[in-house]
């Protein structure tokens, strides 16, 4: 996934240089600048292998520095690290909600194309559809027992 034109990330949320695919090191945050994250190239030993070392950072001891703005890129960076237990739990809940919404929009509940008008009648239709879904779910659970 490309976050910054010069920074890539993998499934686990690790940041890599797009030119060399070296893993970038988090070098702190800056609260005064709305929590931007500072990423730098790896140590000098690892950077000696980099073919772009002379182009990116010829005079720098630290290496090329990249800045990411989590408040601007909230969907790309996220506040919870991916593959953590908390992220997996929230993702499971999200998929459950999406399955429920999909079921309510199905032809049996018809929330996708209501045949009534007016806010009050729509609210009644939604309430009855959700009640019917709950009753169906309880019935399935009782059948399994």
Residue pairs with C-beta under 8 A, 6 or more apart in sequence:
1 8
1 9
1 10
1 76
2 8
2 18
3 9
3 15
3 68
3 73
3 76
3 77
4 66
4 68
5 18
6 17
6 18
6 19
6 64
6 66
7 15
7 16
7 17
7 18
7 24
7 39
7 66
7 68
8 15
8 16
8 17
8 18
8 21
9 15
9 16
9 76
10 16
11 82
11 83
12 82
12 83
13 78
13 81
13 82
13 83
14 23
15 23
15 24
15 26
15 39
15 66
15 68
16 22
16 23
16 24
17 24
17 41
17 64
19 52
19 56
20 50
20 51
20 52
22 41
22 42
22 46
22 47
22 50
23 42
24 39
24 40
24 41
24 42
24 66
25 39
25 40
25 41
25 42
26 37
26 38
26 39
27 38
27 39
27 40
27 62
27 65
28 37
28 38
29 35
29 36
29 37
29 38
30 36
30 38
34 69
34 71
35 69
35 70
35 71
36 67
36 68
36 69
36 70
37 67
37 68
37 69
37 70
37 77
38 65
38 66
38 67
39 65
39 66
39 67
39 68
40 62
40 63
40 64
40 65
40 66
41 47
41 50
41 56
41 57
41 62
41 63
41 64
42 63
44 61
44 63
47 53
47 63
50 56
56 63
56 64
57 63
57 64
68 77
70 77
70 79
78 87
80 86
80 87
80 90
81 87
100 133
103 109
103 133
104 111
104 129
104 130
104 133
105 111
105 112
106 112
109 129
109 132
109 133
110 129
111 125
111 126
111 129
114 122
114 125
116 122
116 124
116 125
